[in-house]
Amino acid sequence: MKITANKISKTPYLIAFALAATLSLAACGKKEDAAGPTAAPAATAAQPATPPAAAPAPAPAVSLVSIDLGSAVGADQKVTTATTTFTPKDSIYAAVSTSGSGNATIAVKWTYQDGQTVKEDSKTIAPIGPATTSFEISKPDGWPAGNYKVDVTLNGQPAGTKDFSVK
C-alpha cells in the first residue's frame, strides 16, 4: 500500500474534526441535562444541607411558673396588685404564668373552705415563651367570709395551688 502525503496530511484534520464533533456533542448533552428534569436536584444541592443531628431541639413543653391573685388585671393579663386577702364585693383574679411553647390546657378550680366548688374554668393556650393567662370569679351579692383556694392543672396534671381569704 502506498501512502501519499495527501492522505497523511488529512489524517490530523480528520482526527481534530472528530474530536471537536465529540466534544460539541458532549457539551450539548450537558446543556440538555442542566435544562432537563435533573436540574431540580442541582438546585436542591445548592441549598445548605442540614444534617439530622443539627435540627433544632424541640421547644420545651409548657410549664407553670407562678399563680398570682389580685382584684384586677392589666392588658397583659397579670394582676396589678398581688394579694391573698379580698373583700366580699371583690372580683378575684388568678393570673397563671407559664413558660415554654406548644399547646396546653390550663384549668382552674375555685373552692370554698368546706370543699364546695365555687367555679371551674379552663383555657387552651399556644404560647411561644413566657405567657400569662387570667381567670376570674365574682359574686355581685358578695363572697361569704372564709378561706378559699384555687387549684391549677396543666394538661390535666396538678400544677399548683394558691390559698386566699375573704374578710
C-alpha positions, 0 to 999 in steps of 0.5 A, spaced: 500 500 500 502 506 498 501 512 502 501 519 499 502 525 503 495 527 501 492 522 505 497 523 511 496 530 511 488 529 512 489 524 517 490 530 523 484 534 520 480 528 520 482 526 527 481 534 530 474 534 526 472 528 530 474 530 536 471 537 536 464 533 533 465 529 540 466 534 544 460 539 541 456 533 542 458 532 549 457 539 551 450 539 548 448 533 552 450 537 558 446 543 556 440 538 555 441 535 562 442 542 566 435 544 562 432 537 563 428 534 569 435 533 573 436 540 574 431 540 580 436 536 584 442 541 582 438 546 585 436 542 591 444 541 592 445 548 592 441 549 598 445 548 605 444 541 607 442 540 614 444 534 617 439 530 622 443 531 628 443 539 627 435 540 627 433 544 632 431 541 639 424 541 640 421 547 644 420 545 651 413 543 653 409 548 657 410 549 664 407 553 670 411 558 673 407 562 678 399 563 680 398 570 682 391 573 685 389 580 685 382 584 684 384 586 677 388 585 671 392 589 666 392 588 658 397 583 659 393 579 663 397 579 670 394 582 676 396 589 678 396 588 685 398 581 688 394 579 694 391 573 698 386 577 702 379 580 698 373 583 700 366 580 699 364 585 693 371 583 690 372 580 683 378 575 684 383 574 679 388 568 678 393 570 673 397 563 671 404 564 668 407 559 664 413 558 660 415 554 654 411 553 647 406 548 644 399 547 646 396 546 653 390 546 657 390 550 663 384 549 668 382 552 674 378 550 680 375 555 685 373 552 692 370 554 698 373 552 705 368 546 706 370 543 699 364 546 695 366 548 688 365 555 687 367 555 679 371 551 674 374 554 668 379 552 663 383 555 657 387 552 651 393 556 650 399 556 644 404 560 647 411 561 644 415 563 651 413 566 657 405 567 657 400 569 662 393 567 662 387 570 667 381 567 670 376 570 674 370 569 679 365 574 682 359 574 686 355 581 685 351 579 692 358 578 695 363 572 697 361 569 704 367 570 709 372 564 709 378 561 706 378 559 699 383 556 694 384 555 687 387 549 684 391 549 677 392 543 672 396 543 666 394 538 661 390 535 666 396 534 671 396 538 678 400 544 677 399 548 683 395 551 688 394 558 691 390 559 698 386 566 699 381 569 704 375 573 704 374 578 710 
